[in-house]
């Protein structure tokens, strides 16, 4: 599914690389109170999903000019939900975002109201006879929830045929995020090329980020979907009030 036309002006560009995507079906009634006013859980066959996604952020910066040195590249792990607003825009809502750059935490909280936290993080890719394994780890540090941890290992099994499953398209064809900030619900649009999606196998998971977000016991059962992607380049447009209809 192609991205809709991005409202101008473009305010930011970045690349998301080496992304693992784990998703579990959860009760929409549990998710609904966690979403910003004016949005509801987006459903696929009557179900909604919580995602756990670690990746590398690379070369973030302004629309023109070089990427931001050092602060523009970092590790991130987010816990996310899937939303739709009254205008029909389908987005994501972040329960938490952990990164190893304290400056990113301060900036994203101040400018966009996003729930970033500071953590020690690591990423390692290694070749095995069964395929390339990607390991992501974090331990929370101040300021934030000190001691929260996550370790994820997935094995890349190669490209998915036919553009992926319906669930893969549901979680990946997202062109913005909803966030509550300064008493209003905002939609921050983005665009990117279609995700190059790979089948993946979960090798290891030891995580308390999901439980901290209110999804107790979820990490103890198998995900409904595990994916890997080498990544995409992304552009962000200016935030708009979530009540504002989309331009056609």
N, C-alpha and C positions, 0 to 999 in steps of 0.2 A: 504494500500500500504506500503510495507516494504522499509526501508531506503536503499540506495545504500551503498556499502562498504565505510567506512569513511577513507579518506586518512590519513596516519600516518605522524607525531606523533600527538597524542591527546594533546591538549594544555590547555583544561579547561573542567571542568564538573560542572553541576549545576542541580537543580530541579525547574521546573515551576509548581506551585500549585494554586489551586482554581482560575482557569482562566475563565473569561467571554469573549465571542467572539461575537462582533457585526459587521455586514458587510452590506454595501450598494453598489449597482451597480452604477458605475460612467462612464462617457464618456472616452474611451481610449485616445481620442485626448487631453483631459485635463490632463491625467496622464503622457503621454509620455514625456513632457518637464521636469517632476519632477524626472525622473529616471537617473541613472548614464550612461554616454556614453557607448555604446556597449550592452545596454539592451533595451528591449521594453516591453510594458505591456503584461502580460500573460492573455490570454482570455479564457473564458468559454462561449460557444455559442455566441461569438461576444461581450461579455461584460467583463469588468474588475471590480475590487472591491477595496474599501477602508475599512480598518478594524480599529476598536477601541477595544483594548484588555488590560484590567487591570488584574493583577495577583500578586501572591506572589513569589518572587525569594527566594529559600531556599538553603543553604549549597553550595554556589558557591566556587570553589577552584581549585587547580591544579589537574592534573590527579591522583596523588597519595598523600597520607597524609590526614590530617584532613581538613575540610572546613576552609575558612578564617573567623576568629572570627569577629562578628558584621558586618563588611562590606560584608560578604558573604550571608547575608539574608536581604532582603529589599522588599519594595513594588515598583511596576512599572506599568505604563500605557503607551502603545505605540499606535501611529497612523501609519499604515503600508499599503504598496502597494504590488502588486504581479508582478514579473518580470521574464523574460527569456532572456538568453544571446545567442550569436551566436553558442555556443557549445551545446545548448539545456538544460543547467542547469536552473531549475526553482527555483526561490528564493523569498525572501521578500526584500523590501526597506523601511527603516524607515524614515518617515517624522519627527517624534519627539519621544523621549523617556523621560518620567518623572520618577524620583525616589526620595526617601527621604534620600539618602546617598550622601552627597557632594563628598566624596572620590571616589565613583563610577562614578559620573559625570566627575571628572577630569581625572580619569584613562581611562575610555572608550573613551573619546574625544582624549586623547593623543595617546593611543596605537592603536585604530581602527578607529578613525575619526567619531565615531557615535554621532548623535545629542542629547546627553543626556542633561537634564535640572534638576535643583534642585527644589523640591516642598515639601510642607507639605502634607502628605498623610495618609489615614486611610482605614482600611478594617474591616468589621464586618460581621459575619455570625449569622443568627438567625433562629430558627425554627418557622414555622407558620403552621396552619391547612392545608394550600394549598401546603406546601413544604418549603424547606430551602431557605431563601433569603440571597443573598450576596450583600453587599453594599460597593462600592469603591468611595473614594473621594480624591480630590487633590486641592491645591491652590499653584500656582507658587510663587517662592521666588528668591531672587538674589543668584548667577548670573543667568540670564535667563529672560523670559518674565514674569515679576512680575504681579501677579493678575490673570493669566489664571486659569480657574477652570474647574472641571469636577465632576459630581456626577452620578453614574450608580448604579442601583439596578436591579438585575435579580433574578428570582425564578427558582430553579432547579426542573425540571419535570421528571427526571429520565433518564436512559440510552436510547439512540437511537437504534432502532432495525436495524439489517443488516449492521452495520458499518456506518450508516449515509447517507445523501443525496449526490448527485454529487457535489453540492456546498460545503458541509462540507468537503468532501475529497479534493476538489480543494484548500481550504484555509489551511487545516491542514497537508497535505502530502507535506511538504516543508522541504528540507534538506540543507538549507543554506541561506545566505543573500548576497546581492550585496551592496557594498559601494564604494564611490569615495574617495580616500585618496592618498595624495602625487602625484597627477596628473595621477593616474591610477585607473581603476575599478577593485576591488578585489571581489572574491567570498570566503566567510568564510563558510566551510561546517560543518554540524552537523548531528548527528543521535540520534534517540530516538525510543522507542517502539510506536506502533500506539496509537494515542490519544484515551482515553476512553471518547467518546463524549456523552453528555446528551442534551436532549431537554431543552429549557429554555424559559422563558417568561420575556419580558422587563417590569419591574414595574415602573421604573422612569429613565429619562435621562435629565440631564441639563448640556450641554457640549459646550465649545468653542474651544476645541483642534482641532476639525475637521475644523472649520472655519479658525483658525490660520494657518492650513496646506494648505489652499487654497480651501477647500471644503465648500463653503458658502451655507447655507440652507440645507445641508445634514442631520444634526442632528435634523432638524425640521420635517423630515418624518420618517415613520416606517422603521426599518432595514429590509433588504431582508432576513436576517438570524440572529437568536440569539441562541448561544450555551453556555454550561458550561462544564468544565472538571475538575475533581479532580487533573489532572496533569500528568506529565511524568518526567523521568530523562533524561538528555541531556548531550552529549559529543560534543565538538568542535574540529575540526582538524585545521591544519595550513592554513592561507589564501593563495590563489593561484590567479594568474592573471586570470581575467575572460575570457581572450582570449585563455587560455590553455585548450586543449581538456580534457575531462574526461578520466580517466583510465578505460579500459574495462576488 
